[in-house]
Amino acid sequence: MRTPLLTPAPAAAPEQETPPRRTVAAWSLPVWAAVLASAAAGLLLDFASAPVGWWPLTFVSVAVALVALIGRSFGGALLVGTVFGAVFFATHLVWVGEFLGPVPWLALAGLEAVLFGAGAVPIALAYRWTARYPARGLVQLLVVPPLIAVLWTAREVVMGAWPYSGFPWARLGMTQVGGPLAEVASWTSVTGLSLLIVVVCASVVQWIRAGAIRFMLGLHPAVSVAVLLVVTPQFPTAPAGEFRVGWVQGNGPTGYFDDKAPGDVLAAQTAATVPLYGQPMDLLAWPEGGVDADPLSDPAAAKALDRVVRSAEAPLLMNAATTRGDDVFNTSLLWTADPTDRQWHDKVNPVPFGEYVPDRWFYELIVPDLVGLIQREYTPGTNPPIVQVGDVRVGLAICFDVIYDAVIWEAARAGAEMLVFQTNNADFRGTDENLQQLAFARMRAIETGRAVVNVSTVGTSQVITPDGTTVDSIGVDTAGASISTVPLRTGLTPAVILGPWLTALIVLAAAGALPAAWFSHRARTRADGTDRPTYPGSQP
């Protein structure tokens, strides 16, 4: 048999398809389940906050909120995030409507909810744009969690600064004041603590998506950060002696709708101070609104304060509305026997719709009756939040200024060896507002390493040590006075030094990281030759 010159080539074996690398699980909750989960997460975060203060629930809340955002579209993320915000802020801020009714409460909670929902969209996009990376690779386990944390914390920063100076009342870091992680705030600031909390939660979520218990190594980032948070001690500040502070809660008629005559508040505050006369003290501290006349222009009020200073044999730190030219200020005055030694600090962040009305012409068209109640327009102060008492520098914050980082950090950098926070909670009697504000005062003590005297008109008032422990207090709706010896401290914590830089870096990182994730997503999509959605079965 003749052999052909050319033999047909054997048929090529079929090509073996390269098995695709495992990417993160392409799952997402149905939209109804995501909405319910987000609502539950918002409620859990309220329970984690004061006054309940079950701090571990913060981690559960954040993790559930993140899971609810995975696979969401733009509109879906906005919906899910807004539901979280609506549930949380409506429950957490219910005290806003105690005296003015539901309109201010719902307006504030609604605005915060919408802003929170808008801030959920970048988080959902970050999950979508990084989903093509291998589930057990470095990007998913080590890059995505910090990315999510930066986006969440940047939202917290923006909501704390905008609009109308912002409302940094609800922050993840503040929920930890009663737990073992609070001391971390002295190193990272409250904002940095919020960031680390989300890193832990996002790392756990990524571990679950990578296979959970079948991939124990993936839990390593979350465990490492969590252990670091638990074992980090408070940054030490240097002892600098002791200081005796008399502090007085007069329980006077200081609310907007309290029945009162001119001078009643000053009289109540003076009467409550009398038991302290004859006892040695370095400073006498009264709360915000403890004087219901301007002592700089009212001779009778000035003479009454002079009598208090002589009887106490100590300078008096008091607060009143003062007028200079055409401007009205919420002012803390160090009243001394010698008029030339008097010092003052004006509140930096007057409360919008409480102490002034921004864009008054517009809001008068919407709620003229409510806006009409606010006749006085306070001007923001620009002078430093500190007074000098002998050779001791005392840092100040007036009422809600305690929630603004910059005020507290400026006082510490100006040499404050202790802090006095003056507040008036009369319009929120019987609510959680005072206890939520107390959580801020305690965390500020930890963050700065300084003792705090937190004195209110109607309660509660407290003395707080530099480690955040409350050592003395006067209950709500009680007239009382006490003299406490508080430790003085010097030296700046890393939170005070690095806090402003870290806050700015978080916002800049968020602004740069999300576009970088999008460019990476587009590049990988084009390399694959596809332009399909990351989650084929994703819900809106």
C-alpha positions in Angstrom: 0.0 0.0 0.0 1.4 3.3 -1.1 2.1 5.8 1.7 0.8 9.2 0.9 3.4 12.0 0.8 1.3 14.1 3.0 -0.6 12.7 5.9 -3.4 14.7 7.5 -2.4 16.2 10.8 -4.1 14.6 13.8 -7.1 16.5 15.0 -6.1 19.0 17.6 -7.2 18.2 21.1 -9.8 20.6 22.4 -8.4 23.5 24.4 -8.8 23.2 28.2 -10.5 26.3 29.5 -8.6 27.9 32.3 -10.8 27.9 35.4 -11.6 31.4 36.4 -10.2 32.8 39.5 -12.6 33.0 42.4 -13.8 36.5 42.9 -15.9 37.8 45.7 -19.3 36.2 46.0 -21.5 37.8 43.4 -24.4 38.1 45.8 -26.5 40.9 47.1 -29.5 41.0 49.3 -32.9 41.5 47.7 -33.9 45.2 48.0 -36.6 44.5 50.6 -34.1 42.6 52.7 -31.4 45.3 52.3 -33.9 47.9 53.4 -34.9 45.9 56.5 -31.3 45.1 57.3 -30.4 48.8 57.0 -33.2 49.9 59.3 -32.2 47.3 61.9 -28.6 48.5 61.6 -29.7 52.1 62.3 -31.6 51.1 65.4 -28.6 49.1 66.6 -26.4 52.1 66.3 -28.8 54.1 68.4 -28.6 51.4 71.1 -24.8 51.5 70.9 -24.9 55.3 71.6 -25.7 57.1 74.9 -27.7 56.7 77.0 -28.0 52.9 76.4 -24.3 52.7 75.4 -24.0 49.0 74.3 -20.8 49.8 72.4 -20.3 46.3 70.8 -23.5 46.9 68.8 -21.6 49.5 66.8 -19.6 46.8 65.1 -22.8 44.8 64.3 -24.5 47.9 63.0 -21.7 48.9 60.6 -21.2 45.3 59.3 -24.9 44.9 58.6 -25.1 48.3 56.9 -22.1 47.4 54.7 -23.6 44.0 53.7 -26.9 45.8 52.7 -24.9 48.1 50.3 -23.2 45.3 48.4 -24.5 45.0 44.9 -26.7 48.1 45.1 -27.2 50.4 42.2 -26.9 54.2 42.6 -30.6 54.5 43.5 -30.6 51.4 45.6 -27.6 52.6 47.7 -29.3 56.0 48.2 -32.5 54.3 49.4 -30.7 51.8 51.7 -28.4 54.4 53.2 -31.3 56.9 53.7 -33.3 54.2 55.5 -30.4 53.6 57.9 -30.1 57.4 58.5 -33.8 57.9 59.0 -34.1 55.2 61.6 -31.0 56.2 63.4 -31.4 59.9 63.5 -35.1 59.9 64.1 -34.5 57.8 67.3 -31.3 59.3 68.4 -32.4 62.9 68.0 -36.0 62.7 69.2 -35.1 65.1 72.0 -35.0 67.9 69.4 -38.8 68.1 69.3 -39.3 68.1 73.1 -40.5 71.7 73.3 -40.8 72.9 69.7 -42.8 69.9 68.4 -42.1 67.5 65.5 -41.2 69.9 62.8 -37.6 70.7 63.9 -37.0 67.1 64.9 -38.2 65.7 61.6 -36.4 68.4 59.6 -33.0 67.8 61.3 -33.4 64.0 61.2 -34.6 64.1 57.6 -31.7 66.2 56.5 -29.1 64.1 58.2 -30.8 60.9 56.8 -30.6 62.2 53.2 -26.9 63.2 53.7 -26.2 59.8 55.2 -27.9 58.2 52.2 -25.9 60.2 49.7 -22.8 59.1 51.5 -23.8 55.5 51.1 -23.6 55.7 47.3 -19.7 55.9 47.1 -19.5 52.9 49.4 -21.7 50.9 47.2 -19.8 52.0 44.1 -16.5 51.0 45.7 -17.8 47.5 46.3 -19.0 47.2 42.7 -15.8 48.6 41.2 -13.5 46.3 43.1 -15.5 43.1 42.8 -13.4 41.7 39.8 -10.4 41.2 42.0 -9.8 37.6 43.4 -11.8 37.0 46.6 -8.7 35.8 48.5 -6.3 38.3 47.1 -4.6 41.2 48.7 -6.8 43.8 47.1 -10.0 42.3 48.6 -8.6 41.6 52.0 -6.2 44.5 52.5 -7.2 47.3 50.2 -11.0 47.2 50.1 -11.5 47.5 53.9 -9.5 50.7 54.3 -11.2 52.1 51.2 -14.6 51.5 52.6 -13.5 52.9 56.0 -12.2 56.1 54.4 -15.4 56.6 52.5 -17.6 56.0 55.6 -15.4 58.3 57.8 -15.2 61.0 55.1 -19.0 61.1 55.1 -18.9 61.5 58.9 -16.4 64.4 58.5 -18.5 66.2 55.8 -21.7 65.9 57.8 -19.9 67.3 60.8 -18.9 70.4 58.8 -21.8 71.1 56.3 -24.3 72.7 56.0 -24.3 75.6 58.4 -21.2 74.4 60.3 -22.5 70.9 60.3 -23.7 68.7 63.1 -21.0 66.2 64.3 -23.3 64.8 67.0 -23.5 61.2 65.8 -20.1 59.6 65.3 -19.0 56.0 65.5 -16.0 56.8 67.7 -18.2 58.4 70.3 -20.2 55.2 70.8 -17.1 53.7 72.4 -16.7 56.0 75.3 -17.9 53.3 77.8 -15.9 50.5 76.3 -12.3 49.3 76.1 -11.5 51.1 72.9 -12.1 54.6 74.1 -8.4 55.1 75.0 -7.5 54.8 71.3 -9.1 58.2 70.7 -6.1 59.8 72.6 -3.9 58.6 69.7 -6.1 58.8 66.7 -8.8 61.3 67.7 -12.5 60.4 67.6 -12.4 60.5 63.8 -9.5 58.1 63.6 -11.3 55.8 66.0 -14.3 55.8 63.7 -12.0 54.9 60.8 -10.6 51.9 62.6 -14.0 50.6 63.6 -15.1 50.5 60.0 -11.8 48.9 59.0 -12.6 46.0 61.4 -16.2 45.7 60.2 -15.3 45.9 56.5 -12.5 43.3 57.0 -15.0 40.9 58.5 -17.4 41.4 55.6 -14.6 40.7 53.1 -13.6 37.6 55.0 -17.2 36.3 54.9 -17.4 37.0 51.1 -14.1 35.1 50.6 -15.5 32.0 52.2 -15.6 32.7 55.9 -14.7 29.7 58.0 -13.2 27.9 55.0 -10.7 30.6 54.7 -9.5 31.5 58.3 -6.5 33.4 57.0 -8.8 36.0 55.6 -9.9 37.0 59.1 -6.4 38.0 60.0 -6.7 41.8 59.1 -9.8 42.2 61.2 -8.4 40.3 64.2 -5.1 42.3 64.0 -6.8 45.7 64.0 -9.2 44.6 66.7 -6.4 43.4 69.0 -4.5 46.7 68.4 -7.6 48.6 69.4 -8.1 46.6 72.6 -4.5 46.7 73.8 -3.7 50.4 73.0 -3.4 52.4 76.3 -4.4 56.0 76.7 -1.6 58.4 75.7 0.0 59.7 78.9 -0.1 63.4 79.7 2.2 64.9 82.4 0.8 65.7 85.9 1.1 69.4 86.7 -0.5 69.8 90.1 -4.1 70.2 91.3 -6.8 72.8 91.0 -9.9 73.4 93.2 -13.0 74.2 91.2 -16.3 75.2 92.7 -19.2 74.4 90.3 -22.8 75.3 90.6 -26.0 74.0 89.0 -28.6 76.7 89.9 -31.6 74.9 88.3 -33.0 78.3 87.3 -35.7 79.1 84.7 -33.4 79.0 81.7 -35.6 77.4 79.1 -37.1 79.3 76.2 -40.6 78.8 77.6 -39.9 78.9 81.3 -42.0 81.4 83.3 -39.5 84.0 84.5 -38.8 87.6 85.3 -35.5 89.5 84.6 -32.9 88.5 87.1 -34.5 85.2 88.2 -31.8 83.1 86.6 -29.0 85.1 88.2 -30.8 84.9 91.6 -31.2 81.1 91.4 -27.5 80.7 90.4 -26.4 83.0 93.3 -28.6 81.2 95.8 -27.2 77.8 94.9 -23.6 79.2 95.2 -24.0 80.4 98.8 -23.1 77.0 100.5 -19.7 77.3 98.9 -18.8 80.6 100.4 -15.9 80.4 103.0 -14.4 77.2 101.4 -11.1 77.6 99.5 -11.3 77.3 95.8 -9.2 78.5 92.8 -12.1 79.0 90.4 -15.9 79.2 90.6 -17.7 77.9 87.5 -21.3 78.6 86.5 -23.1 77.1 83.5 -24.1 78.6 80.1 -26.9 81.1 80.6 -26.3 81.4 84.3 -26.6 85.2 84.1 -29.7 86.6 82.3 -28.3 90.1 81.7 -25.3 91.5 80.0 -22.9 92.4 82.9 -20.8 94.5 80.5 -23.7 96.9 80.0 -26.0 96.2 83.0 -24.6 97.8 86.2 -26.9 95.9 88.5 -25.8 92.5 87.1 -22.1 93.6 87.3 -22.5 94.5 91.0 -24.2 91.2 91.7 -21.3 89.3 90.2 -18.8 91.5 92.1 -20.6 90.4 95.3 -20.3 86.7 94.3 -16.6 87.1 93.6 -15.9 88.8 96.9 -17.9 86.2 98.8 -16.3 83.2 97.1 -12.8 84.8 97.2 -12.2 83.4 93.7 -12.7 84.5 90.2 -16.0 83.5 88.6 -16.3 81.8 85.2 -19.9 82.7 84.1 -21.8 83.0 80.8 -24.2 85.5 79.4 -25.4 87.0 76.1 -23.2 90.1 75.5 -23.5 92.9 73.0 -20.6 94.6 71.3 -21.5 97.1 68.7 -24.2 95.6 66.5 -23.1 92.0 67.3 -24.5 89.7 70.0 -22.3 86.9 71.4 -22.8 83.9 73.6 -19.9 84.7 76.0 -18.1 83.1 78.8 -16.5 85.7 81.0 -13.9 85.3 83.7 -15.3 87.8 86.2 -12.7 89.1 88.6 -12.6 91.8 91.3 -10.2 93.8 89.1 -12.0 94.8 85.9 -8.7 95.0 84.0 -8.1 91.3 84.6 -11.4 90.1 83.1 -11.2 87.8 80.1 -13.8 86.3 77.8 -14.4 83.7 75.1 -17.3 83.8 72.6 -19.0 80.7 71.3 -17.5 79.6 68.0 -20.4 77.7 66.6 -23.8 79.2 67.4 -26.5 76.6 66.9 -28.4 77.2 63.6 -32.2 77.5 64.2 -31.4 77.7 67.9 -29.1 80.7 68.4 -29.5 82.2 64.9 -31.4 81.5 61.8 -29.4 81.1 58.6 -31.1 82.3 55.5 -33.9 83.6 57.6 -35.9 85.0 54.7 -36.2 81.6 53.2 -37.2 79.7 56.4 -39.7 82.4 57.3 -41.6 81.4 54.2 -41.8 77.8 55.3 -42.2 77.9 59.1 -42.7 81.6 60.1 -44.1 80.8 63.6 -41.1 78.7 64.6 -38.5 81.1 63.1 -40.2 84.0 64.8 -39.4 82.5 68.2 -35.7 83.1 67.6 -35.3 86.8 67.8 -31.6 87.0 68.9 -29.0 86.4 66.2 -25.7 85.3 67.8 -22.4 86.1 66.0 -19.7 83.4 65.9 -16.8 84.1 68.1 -13.2 84.3 67.0 -11.2 84.6 70.3 -9.4 81.6 71.7 -11.3 79.1 73.9 -9.1 79.7 77.0 -8.8 81.8 80.1 -5.9 82.3 82.5 -6.6 81.8 86.2 -3.5 82.7 88.1 -0.8 80.5 86.5 -3.3 77.9 85.3 -4.8 77.9 81.8 -8.4 76.7 81.6 -9.8 75.5 78.3 -13.5 76.3 77.4 -16.3 75.0 75.3 -19.8 76.4 75.4 -22.6 73.9 75.1 -22.7 72.3 71.7 -19.2 73.6 70.9 -18.1 70.4 72.8 -18.9 68.4 69.6 -16.6 70.4 67.4 -13.0 69.0 67.3 -11.4 72.3 66.4 -12.6 74.1 69.5 -11.3 71.4 71.9 -8.0 71.0 70.0 -7.4 74.7 70.0 -7.9 74.9 73.7 -5.4 72.1 74.3 -2.8 73.6 71.9 -3.2 76.9 73.7 -1.9 75.3 76.9 -5.1 74.3 78.7 -4.3 72.2 81.8 -8.0 71.3 82.4 -11.3 72.0 80.6 -14.6 73.6 81.7 -17.7 72.9 79.6 -20.6 75.2 80.3 -24.0 74.2 79.0 -27.8 74.9 79.3 -30.0 71.8 78.8 -33.2 73.4 80.0 -34.9 73.0 76.7 -34.3 69.3 76.7 -35.4 68.3 80.2 -36.4 64.7 80.6 -34.6 63.6 77.3 -31.4 61.8 76.3 -29.7 65.0 75.1 -27.8 65.7 78.3 -26.5 62.1 78.5 -25.4 62.2 74.9 -23.6 65.4 75.5 -22.0 63.9 78.6 -20.6 61.1 76.4 -18.8 63.9 74.3 -17.4 65.4 77.5 -16.0 62.1 78.7 -14.5 61.4 75.3 -12.9 64.9 75.2 -11.2 64.1 78.6 -9.8 60.9 77.1 -8.8 62.5 73.8 -6.9 65.4 75.4 -5.8 63.8 78.6 -7.4 66.6 80.6 -9.9 66.7 83.5 -13.3 68.2 82.6 -15.8 70.1 84.7 -19.1 69.9 82.8 -21.6 72.2 84.4 -25.2 72.6 83.4 -28.0 75.0 84.4 -30.5 72.3 85.2 -28.4 69.1 85.0 -26.8 66.8 85.0 -23.4 68.3 85.8 -20.2 66.3 86.3 -16.6 66.2 87.1 -14.6 63.9 84.8 -11.0 62.7 85.3 -8.5 62.6 82.4 -9.3 58.9 81.8 -13.0 59.7 81.2 -14.3 58.5 84.6 -17.1 60.5 86.2 -16.2 61.1 89.8 -18.8 63.6 91.0 -22.2 64.7 89.7 -25.4 66.6 90.4 -28.6 65.1 89.1 -31.1 66.6 86.7 -33.6 69.4 87.9 -31.6 69.8 91.1 -30.0 72.9 92.6 -26.6 72.0 93.9 -23.0 73.0 94.3 -19.7 71.3 95.0 -16.0 71.9 95.2 -13.8 69.4 93.4 -10.0 69.0 93.3 -9.1 68.1 89.8 -5.7 67.1 88.4 -3.9 69.4 86.0 -2.1 68.0 83.0 0.3 69.3 80.4 1.6 67.8 77.1 -0.4 67.2 73.9 -1.8 63.9 72.8 -1.2 62.6 69.3 -5.0 63.2 68.7 -4.6 66.9 69.4 -1.4 67.2 67.3 -2.3 65.0 64.3 -6.1 65.2 64.5 -6.5 68.1 62.0 -4.1 66.5 59.5 -5.8 63.1 59.8 -9.2 64.6 59.2 -8.0 66.3 56.1 -6.2 63.3 54.9 -9.3 61.1 55.2 -11.3 63.4 53.0 -8.5 63.7 50.4 -8.0 59.9 50.4 -11.7 59.4 49.8 -11.7 62.0 47.0 -8.8 60.2 45.3 -9.5 56.5 46.1 -12.9 56.3 44.6 -11.9 57.6 41.1 -8.9 55.2 41.3 -11.2 52.3 41.9 -13.3 53.4 38.9 -10.3 53.6 36.6 -9.1 50.2 37.8 -12.6 48.8 37.2 -12.7 50.2 33.7 -9.3 48.9 32.9 -10.1 45.3 34.0 -13.4 45.4 32.2 -11.7 46.3 28.9 -9.0 43.7 29.5 -11.8 41.1 29.9 -13.5 42.3 26.8 -16.8 42.7 28.6 -18.8 45.5 30.0 -21.3 43.5 32.0 -22.4 44.6 35.5 -20.2 43.4 38.4 -23.2 41.7 39.9 -25.4 40.0 37.2 -28.1 39.4 39.7 -27.8 42.6 41.7 -30.8 44.3 43.1 -31.7 47.9 42.6 
